[in-house]
Amino acid sequence: MKPTMRPRVNPGGWRGATRVCVIVVMGLAAALPRSAAAEGDDGDDDPAFTIGSRPAWFLLGGVTSGGTVGVETTGGYVGADLSLARLRDGNYVGFYADGYYDFGIDGMYATGGVELGHQFFGVDAGPALRLASGRTDAGVAARLSLSVGILGIYVRYAYFDAMTDDHVIQVGGMLKFPLASPFGGK
């Protein structure tokens, strides 16, 4: 008796399995999401490459110093400044608060409010308090600034409803560092 050779694999069975695999792969390819390049730009995704800054909030803090000029009592001052600002395309808008000790009046100032700017130039304005000689005067303050990086110089005008020294002019500088980017920064 002669041994017979039997095929180990049924060639017709492979055709059926191949068809099933092709159908499964085509179904998965149709069901999976396509790339943005294949679908066209719908504006939902960030571009693959960006030049310039991305919009983000920044918490900035630092020191401020300068001098009170052009009023009855002049003198130097030193203090701290804190800002929360949104930066986008060279423009910024946000809120600030600062406090400083003025050696000319032997008292303190505190100001706060809204700040906005474009590239190097900025302006801020808001309420102000002056605590000196046992009394507290309320007023308003506005500041024009020129900043490059972390360094800035400014001129501030403040008005207080007081009997003496109701107009205050200050010239100073600030050194501010980004402390955090809590909302949207990387």
C-alpha positions in Angstrom: 0.0 0.0 0.0 1.3 3.3 -1.0 0.9 6.2 1.4 -1.2 9.0 0.1 -0.4 12.6 0.6 -3.1 14.8 1.9 -2.9 18.5 1.6 -2.5 20.0 5.0 -4.3 23.2 4.1 -7.4 23.5 2.1 -6.7 26.2 -0.6 -10.4 27.1 -0.8 -10.4 27.9 3.0 -7.7 30.5 2.6 -9.7 32.4 0.1 -12.6 32.7 2.5 -10.3 33.8 5.4 -8.6 36.3 3.1 -12.0 37.8 2.1 -13.0 38.1 5.8 -9.7 39.9 6.7 -10.0 42.3 3.8 -13.6 43.1 4.8 -12.7 43.7 8.4 -9.7 46.0 7.5 -11.8 48.0 5.1 -14.6 48.4 7.7 -12.1 49.6 10.4 -10.5 52.0 7.9 -13.9 53.5 7.1 -14.9 53.7 10.8 -11.7 55.3 12.1 -11.4 59.1 12.1 -9.5 60.7 9.3 -6.6 63.1 9.6 -7.3 66.9 9.4 -5.3 67.0 6.1 -7.6 64.5 4.5 -10.8 66.2 5.7 -9.7 69.8 5.0 -9.1 72.5 7.6 -12.2 72.9 9.7 -10.6 75.2 12.2 -11.0 72.9 15.2 -7.4 71.7 15.5 -4.3 73.8 16.3 -1.9 74.2 13.4 1.0 71.8 13.4 3.5 74.7 13.5 2.9 78.1 15.1 5.1 81.2 15.0 4.5 83.7 17.7 2.7 83.5 21.1 -0.4 81.6 21.9 -3.1 83.4 23.9 -2.6 82.7 27.6 -3.1 84.1 31.1 -0.1 85.0 33.1 0.4 85.8 36.8 3.2 88.3 37.1 4.9 89.6 40.2 7.8 91.9 41.1 9.2 95.0 42.7 8.6 98.6 41.9 10.6 101.7 43.0 10.9 105.3 42.1 10.3 108.8 43.3 7.4 111.2 44.0 8.1 114.5 42.1 6.5 117.8 41.4 4.4 118.0 44.6 4.9 119.5 48.1 6.4 116.4 49.7 8.8 114.5 47.5 10.7 111.3 48.2 11.5 107.8 47.1 9.3 104.7 47.4 9.7 101.0 47.1 7.1 98.2 46.9 5.6 95.2 45.2 3.4 94.7 42.1 1.1 91.8 41.1 -0.7 91.3 37.8 -3.0 88.8 36.1 -2.9 89.5 32.4 -4.1 87.8 29.2 -1.5 88.0 26.4 -2.5 87.6 22.7 -0.6 88.7 19.6 1.4 91.4 21.4 -1.7 92.8 23.2 -2.5 92.3 26.8 -5.4 93.0 29.1 -5.8 92.2 32.8 -5.8 93.4 36.4 -3.1 94.7 38.7 -2.5 95.6 42.3 0.5 97.3 43.9 1.5 98.6 47.3 4.5 100.7 48.2 6.0 102.7 51.0 6.8 106.3 50.2 9.6 107.8 52.3 8.6 111.4 51.5 5.2 111.2 53.2 6.3 108.4 55.7 3.3 106.4 54.6 1.9 103.8 52.2 0.1 103.8 48.9 -2.0 101.0 47.4 -3.5 101.0 43.9 -5.3 98.5 41.8 -7.4 98.3 38.7 -7.4 97.3 35.0 -4.4 97.3 32.7 -4.1 97.0 29.0 -1.4 97.5 26.5 0.1 96.9 23.1 3.7 95.5 22.7 5.9 97.9 24.7 3.3 100.4 25.8 0.8 100.0 28.5 -1.7 101.9 30.6 -3.5 101.0 33.9 -6.0 102.8 36.0 -8.1 102.3 39.1 -8.7 103.2 42.7 -6.0 104.3 45.1 -5.5 104.6 48.8 -2.9 106.7 50.7 -2.2 105.8 54.4 -0.2 108.5 56.0 -0.2 110.7 59.2 -2.9 108.6 60.8 -5.4 109.2 58.0 -6.6 107.3 54.9 -7.3 109.2 51.7 -9.2 107.6 48.8 -8.5 108.6 45.2 -7.8 107.4 41.7 -4.5 106.6 39.9 -3.4 106.1 36.3 -0.1 105.0 35.0 1.6 105.0 31.5 4.4 102.5 31.1 7.1 101.4 28.7 8.3 97.8 29.1 10.8 95.6 27.5 10.9 92.0 28.8 10.9 92.0 32.6 11.9 95.7 32.9 9.6 98.7 32.7 9.6 102.4 33.4 6.4 104.5 34.1 4.8 107.7 35.1 1.9 107.6 37.4 -0.6 110.4 38.3 -2.8 110.0 41.4 -5.6 112.3 42.7 -6.8 112.2 46.3 -9.6 114.2 47.8 -7.5 115.7 50.5 -6.8 119.1 51.9 -3.0 118.9 51.1 -1.1 117.0 48.4 -4.2 116.1 46.5 -2.2 115.7 43.2 0.7 113.1 43.2 3.1 112.5 40.3 5.5 109.5 40.4 8.2 108.3 38.1 9.5 104.8 38.6 10.6 101.5 37.4 9.5 97.9 37.8 11.0 94.5 37.5 8.2 91.9 36.9 8.6 88.2 36.4 6.0 85.6 35.2 5.2 83.5 38.2 2.7 81.2 36.7 0.4 80.7 33.7 -2.7 79.3 35.4 -5.2 79.4 32.5 -4.1 78.2 29.2 -0.3 78.7 29.2 2.3 76.1 28.6 
